[in-house]
């Protein structure tokens, strides 16, 4: 079996290689193809990945190249982990928010919006190539903003697509460790969109542990205030939310605290670019044949576990449950069937089936519905080149600009992303 990784020059790639190699008995892989537009990165990552395979005493062959069709040809699974515009574009996304007194981040707010507009056309192009040269292959989208890009793919591509994020996997693993249980025996009532989610109930080995987890989390926040050095949840906020919140919700629920932290710190993009330069230097060492511990500084911990385990379960027709980004199909009764949501779903060879959940509390439904409309307007703008749809997407985003500032933000966004916005470049 061939597995293709688009964005194979990413510093994340050794994570994924490690996860795939550790599941050879379930995946029966004979080739992993790395595809990237950056030949220099491929010249480092390709040989390093082959050394990892050799060290694992694997017969897996690592190939690499810049031609998308060749890299995808005959693949059974394709992983997308691209960053359109590279680290420099991420830096511009974060600075865009800072310039206007808004949250500057790569997946939410104006930065996530800009990232999506650059990425959607490329993601759809990759999917179109897949349909031609790898018919029947499944696309796993890890490209940020993951939920929004998966929304575009599920609406406008013809290849089976599953969006994934490491956050649900990490959460489940952490709860399992705390209770001394197996992760497979932890069940989460997980509802939301990517980076906008709530865990309402937690079952461990068949016993409801929701109250225990929430009590521990409230105790950990004793005395904390949202304007501490690191914005965090307080006992009062957790009682109000009455669920285990995804930490990205802090951008919406504690926006001012996040802005204060942002003003006191360099951009995450600048930090990541330094980390990546150091990692690439290590990867180039001809004696290195294993993932270095410094990769944990890059973020995205356990991405390899989430992606490789999901892939293996699809291939094995396992019928296991994973939290993924997939069309709703009635799972969350408050949202349309065709919109992409992040929920628990049963995984088989024929795809994923989202598991039905109880109706949303009104406050949760309000934020989720608003953010889904923002996503749909963003996809519409990317597909049609409609600048008014783009500006209205900015307007309805809860951490977007005020109405009087939308035109200024939009014009600046276009200026710093000139030539990268597809239909919106006109």
C-alpha positions in Angstrom: 0.0 0.0 0.0 1.1 3.5 -0.8 0.5 6.5 1.5 1.2 10.0 0.3 1.9 13.0 2.5 1.3 16.4 0.8 3.4 18.9 2.7 5.9 16.2 3.2 8.7 18.8 3.8 7.0 19.8 7.0 8.9 19.4 10.3 5.8 17.4 11.5 6.6 14.6 9.0 8.9 12.5 11.3 5.9 12.4 13.7 3.7 10.9 11.1 6.5 8.6 9.8 6.9 7.2 13.3 3.2 6.6 13.7 2.9 4.8 10.4 6.0 2.6 11.0 4.7 1.5 14.4 1.5 0.3 12.7 3.1 -1.7 9.8 1.3 -4.8 10.9 -2.1 -3.1 10.4 -1.3 -0.9 7.4 0.9 -3.1 5.3 2.7 -0.1 3.8 5.3 -0.5 1.2 5.8 3.1 0.1 5.4 6.5 1.7 5.6 9.3 -0.8 6.5 12.8 0.4 5.2 15.6 -1.8 6.2 19.3 -1.3 6.9 22.4 -3.4 10.1 23.0 -1.3 12.9 20.8 -2.8 15.4 21.8 -0.2 13.2 20.6 2.6 12.4 17.4 0.8 16.2 16.8 0.3 16.4 16.7 4.1 13.1 15.1 5.1 13.2 12.3 2.4 16.6 10.8 3.5 15.8 11.3 7.2 12.5 9.4 6.8 14.3 6.6 5.0 16.8 6.4 7.9 13.9 6.1 10.3 12.4 3.3 8.3 15.7 1.5 8.1 16.3 1.9 11.8 12.8 0.3 12.4 13.9 -2.6 10.2 11.1 -1.8 7.9 10.9 -2.6 4.2 9.0 0.6 3.6 10.4 2.7 0.8 10.4 6.5 1.1 10.1 8.5 -2.1 9.9 12.2 -2.5 9.3 14.9 -5.2 7.6 18.1 -6.1 5.2 16.6 -8.7 1.8 16.3 -7.1 0.3 13.8 -9.6 3.3 11.5 -9.5 3.4 11.6 -5.7 -0.3 10.8 -5.3 -0.5 8.2 -8.1 -1.8 4.9 -6.8 -2.1 6.0 -3.2 -4.6 4.4 -0.9 -4.4 7.3 1.6 -3.4 10.9 1.3 -2.5 13.1 4.2 -2.6 16.9 3.7 -0.5 19.0 6.1 0.3 22.0 3.9 0.9 25.6 4.9 0.2 27.9 1.9 2.8 30.7 2.0 4.9 29.0 4.6 5.9 30.4 8.0 6.1 33.9 6.5 2.4 33.9 5.7 1.6 32.7 9.2 3.6 35.6 10.6 1.6 38.0 8.4 -1.6 36.4 9.7 -0.7 36.9 13.3 0.6 40.5 12.6 -2.7 41.3 10.8 -4.6 40.8 14.0 -2.1 42.8 16.1 -2.2 45.7 13.6 -5.9 46.2 14.2 -6.1 45.3 17.9 -7.6 41.9 17.2 -6.6 38.4 18.0 -3.6 37.4 15.8 -3.7 33.6 15.4 -3.3 31.0 12.6 -6.7 29.2 13.0 -9.1 31.7 14.5 -10.1 35.3 13.9 -8.7 37.3 11.0 -5.5 35.2 10.8 -7.4 32.0 10.5 -9.7 33.6 7.9 -6.7 34.7 5.8 -5.2 31.3 6.1 -8.4 29.6 4.9 -8.7 31.9 1.9 -5.1 31.0 0.8 -5.5 27.3 1.5 -9.0 26.3 0.2 -8.0 26.7 -3.6 -4.9 24.6 -3.1 -6.6 22.0 -1.0 -9.3 21.6 -3.7 -6.6 21.4 -6.4 -4.9 18.5 -4.5 -8.3 16.7 -4.2 -8.9 17.1 -7.9 -5.5 15.5 -8.7 -6.3 12.7 -6.2 -9.6 12.0 -8.0 -7.6 11.6 -11.3 -4.6 9.5 -10.2 -5.7 7.8 -7.0 -9.4 7.0 -7.4 -10.8 5.5 -4.3 -8.2 7.0 -2.0 -9.2 8.7 1.2 -8.0 12.2 2.1 -7.1 13.0 5.7 -7.0 16.7 6.2 -4.7 18.0 9.0 -4.2 21.3 7.2 -5.3 24.4 9.3 -7.8 25.8 9.8 -8.7 22.1 9.7 -12.5 22.4 10.1 -12.9 25.2 7.6 -10.7 23.5 5.0 -12.6 20.2 5.5 -15.8 22.1 5.1 -14.7 23.3 1.7 -13.4 19.8 0.7 -16.6 18.1 1.7 -18.7 20.6 -0.2 -16.7 21.0 -3.4 -14.4 17.9 -3.8 -15.3 14.4 -4.9 -12.8 12.5 -2.8 -13.7 11.0 0.6 -12.4 13.4 3.2 -11.9 13.1 6.9 -10.7 16.1 8.9 -8.6 15.5 12.0 -7.0 17.3 14.9 -4.7 16.2 17.7 -6.7 18.1 20.4 -9.4 15.4 20.9 -6.8 12.6 20.9 -4.7 14.4 23.5 -7.7 15.1 25.7 -8.8 11.4 25.6 -5.3 10.2 26.3 -4.9 12.6 29.2 -8.2 11.5 30.8 -7.2 7.8 30.3 -3.9 8.4 32.0 -5.4 10.2 34.9 -7.8 7.3 35.6 -5.3 4.5 34.8 -7.5 3.4 32.0 -7.1 2.5 28.3 -7.9 5.3 25.9 -10.2 2.9 24.1 -12.3 2.7 27.3 -12.8 6.5 27.5 -16.0 7.8 25.8 -16.5 11.5 25.2 -19.7 13.4 24.5 -17.7 15.7 22.3 -19.6 18.4 20.3 -18.5 21.4 18.3 -16.4 22.6 15.4 -12.6 22.3 15.1 -11.0 24.5 17.8 -14.5 25.4 19.0 -15.7 22.4 21.1 -17.1 21.2 24.4 -17.0 17.8 26.2 -20.2 17.5 28.0 -19.9 14.0 29.4 -17.0 11.7 30.1 -17.3 7.9 30.7 -14.3 5.8 31.8 -14.6 2.0 31.9 -18.4 2.4 31.7 -18.6 4.8 34.7 -19.7 8.5 34.3 -16.7 10.5 35.5 -17.9 13.9 34.3 -18.3 15.5 37.7 -15.0 14.2 38.9 -13.1 15.6 35.9 -14.9 19.0 36.2 -14.3 19.2 40.0 -10.5 18.5 39.4 -10.3 21.2 36.7 -12.1 23.7 38.9 -9.8 23.0 41.8 -6.8 23.5 39.5 -8.0 27.0 38.6 -8.5 28.1 42.3 -7.4 31.7 42.6 -6.7 32.2 38.9 -7.9 35.2 37.1 -8.4 35.6 33.3 -5.8 38.4 33.1 -3.0 36.4 34.6 0.2 36.0 32.5 -1.5 33.0 30.8 -5.2 33.5 30.2 -7.0 30.6 31.8 -10.3 29.3 33.0 -11.5 30.3 36.4 -13.7 28.4 38.8 -16.6 30.7 37.9 -16.1 30.4 34.2 -16.0 26.6 34.4 -19.2 26.5 36.5 -20.9 28.7 33.9 -19.7 26.6 30.9 -20.4 23.3 32.8 -18.4 21.3 30.4 -14.8 20.6 29.6 -13.9 23.4 27.1 -11.4 23.3 24.3 -8.7 25.9 25.2 -9.2 27.7 21.9 -12.5 28.9 23.4 -10.5 31.2 25.5 -10.1 33.4 22.4 -13.9 33.9 22.5 -14.7 33.8 26.2 -11.6 35.7 27.5 -10.7 37.8 24.5 -9.3 40.8 26.4 -7.0 38.5 28.5 -5.8 36.9 25.2 -5.1 40.3 23.7 -3.0 41.3 26.8 -0.9 38.2 26.5 -0.5 38.7 22.8 0.8 42.3 23.4 3.5 40.9 25.8 4.8 38.1 23.6 6.4 37.6 20.2 4.3 35.9 17.6 4.0 32.2 17.7 5.0 32.1 14.0 8.4 33.7 14.8 8.9 31.1 17.6 7.9 28.2 15.3 10.2 29.4 12.5 13.2 29.3 14.9 12.2 25.9 16.1 11.8 24.6 12.6 15.2 25.9 11.5 16.8 24.0 14.4 14.9 20.9 13.7 15.8 20.9 10.0 19.5 21.2 11.0 19.1 18.1 13.2 17.2 16.2 10.5 20.0 16.8 8.1 22.4 14.9 10.4 23.2 11.7 8.5 23.5 9.8 11.8 20.0 10.8 13.0 17.5 8.0 12.5 14.8 8.7 15.1 12.5 11.6 15.9 14.3 14.1 18.2 12.7 15.1 21.5 12.9 18.8 20.4 10.1 18.1 17.9 7.7 18.4 20.9 8.4 22.1 21.0 6.9 22.4 17.5 3.4 21.7 18.9 0.8 19.2 17.5 1.8 16.6 20.0 0.5 13.1 19.3 -0.6 14.2 15.8 1.1 11.0 14.5 -1.0 8.8 16.9 -4.3 10.5 15.9 -3.6 10.3 12.1 -1.9 6.9 11.9 -4.5 5.2 14.2 -7.4 6.7 12.3 -5.8 5.5 9.0 -5.2 2.0 10.4 -8.8 1.7 11.7 -10.2 2.8 8.3 -8.0 0.3 6.5 -8.9 -2.5 8.9 -12.6 -1.7 8.9 -12.3 -1.6 12.7 -15.6 0.0 13.6 -13.9 2.0 16.3 -14.9 5.6 17.4 -12.7 8.6 16.7 -13.4 12.3 17.1 -13.2 13.7 13.6 -14.4 16.5 11.3 -17.1 15.2 9.1 -20.5 16.2 7.7 -23.1 16.4 10.5 -25.7 14.1 8.9 -28.1 14.6 11.8 -25.6 13.9 14.6 -26.0 17.4 16.2 -29.7 18.1 15.9 -29.3 21.9 16.1 -27.2 22.1 12.9 -27.9 21.3 9.2 -27.0 17.8 8.0 -24.5 19.0 5.4 -22.2 21.2 7.5 -18.9 19.8 8.8 -18.8 19.3 12.6 -16.2 17.8 15.1 -17.9 14.9 16.8 -17.3 11.3 17.7 -17.8 9.0 14.7 -17.6 5.3 14.0 -14.8 4.5 11.5 -15.1 1.7 8.9 -13.6 1.0 5.5 -16.6 2.7 3.9 -16.0 6.0 5.8 -17.1 7.6 9.0 -20.6 7.8 10.6 -21.1 10.5 13.1 -22.8 9.4 16.3 -25.9 11.2 17.4 -25.7 13.5 20.4 -28.2 15.4 22.5 -29.3 18.9 21.6 -27.0 21.8 22.3 -27.6 24.2 25.2 -28.7 27.5 23.8 -25.5 29.4 24.5 -23.4 26.7 22.9 -25.7 26.5 19.9 -25.5 30.3 19.5 -21.7 30.4 19.2 -21.4 27.3 17.1 -24.1 28.4 14.7 -22.5 31.9 14.3 -19.1 30.3 13.7 -20.5 27.9 11.2 -22.1 30.8 9.2 -18.7 32.5 9.3 -17.1 29.3 7.8 -19.8 29.0 5.1 -19.3 32.6 4.1 -15.6 32.1 4.0 -15.9 29.0 1.7 -18.3 30.9 -0.5 -15.9 33.8 -0.8 -13.0 31.5 -1.6 -15.0 29.6 -4.3 -16.6 32.6 -6.0 -14.2 35.5 -5.5 -17.1 37.4 -3.9 -15.4 40.1 -1.8 -18.7 41.0 -0.1 -19.1 37.5 1.2 -15.5 37.8 2.5 -16.3 41.0 4.3 -19.5 39.7 5.8 -17.6 36.7 7.0 -15.3 39.1 8.9 -18.3 41.0 10.2 -20.0 38.0 11.7 -16.9 36.5 13.4 -17.2 37.2 17.1 -13.5 38.1 17.3 -13.4 39.8 14.0 -13.3 43.6 13.4 -16.2 46.0 14.1 -18.3 47.0 11.1 -16.5 50.3 10.6 -13.2 48.6 10.4 -14.1 45.6 8.1 -13.1 47.4 4.8 -9.8 48.5 6.2 -9.0 45.0 7.5 -10.1 43.4 4.3 -8.0 45.7 2.1 -4.9 45.1 4.3 -5.5 41.3 4.2 -5.6 41.4 0.4 -2.5 43.6 0.2 -0.3 41.2 2.4 -1.7 38.1 0.6 -1.5 39.4 -3.0 -1.2 36.5 -5.4 -2.2 33.9 -2.9 -6.0 34.3 -2.7 -7.1 32.5 -5.8 -10.4 33.9 -7.1 -10.2 36.8 -4.6 -7.0 38.1 -6.2 -8.9 39.8 -9.0 
